[in-house]
Amino acid sequence: MIHDIRQEYFDLNLDQYQLTFDDGLFSQYYYYPLYKNHAERLTYFIATSLIQPGKARSMYAGEYITYGLKPKKYMYRSFIENNFDHFMTVEEIQELSVKSNVQIGVHSHLHDVIPTRTHSRKRKPLSKWKLERFQNSPEIFRQDLSIRSKIAFQGFNYQEGLLYRRSAAEWEDYIKYDTELCIKWVEDHLGFTPDMYCFPFNEHNEKLISILKAFGFKKFFAARSGKNSEVLGRIDIDSLIDD
């Protein structure tokens, strides 16, 4: 599991791993020449709303460029500052998609978040971009809420400073809406119907998987498979550096 690429990743021996790239970041396109001879196919999971129209930029030709932002940094740029230059353009993902050793999956369309009372096992401080997404609402702190995947949790809608429980029907409609958008984006821009899905924030459940399967998705990826044998777990590349 690779996000924004850092130069030290190229010192790792990755021959035994299948490489999966999340979010559709420009560094993944830029450094493609250094991964193109990898033994396994390269899998790019794109959050389709983050891929903006634009021309293809240059790929790596010997010069390392400073990248390596953590997701909370580049998500702040996109969701709060409305700046998407850290992501691939349409032409760049189109160029990658025709490579013989590349396969494209989806990572939702909106990749958005929602306040919820469901907490992760290792609860972390809320990211700045997630809090500002809800205008730093005091209700989030007052009600001891987490902010997690909008597609994987029912959660609370936020409107005019108020939180109210999202109904199960609204949640299901949102999953279908987001999925329809990402499938249409891939069909319109890349010319095929995707069947591989990587869960935003690596969060998933049976309801979400059931709906995605109804749309034709066959392979599912996350950091942990959980109790579902259909979900393929992955190792974060940063854990190889920490070791």
Buried (B, 14 or more C-beta within 10 A) or exposed (E): BBBBBBEEBEEEEBEEBEBBBBBBBBBBBBBBEBBEEBEEEBBBBBBBBBBEEBEBEEBBEEEEEEBBBEBEBBBBBBBBEEEBEBBBBBBBBBBBBEBEEBBBBBBBBBBBBBBBEEEEEEEEEBBBBBBEBBEEBEBBEEEEBBBBBBBBBBBBBBEEEEBEEBEEEEBBEBBBEBBEBBBEBBEEBBEEEBBBBBBBBBBBBEBBBEBBEEBEBEBBBBBEBBEBEEBBEBEBBBEEEEE
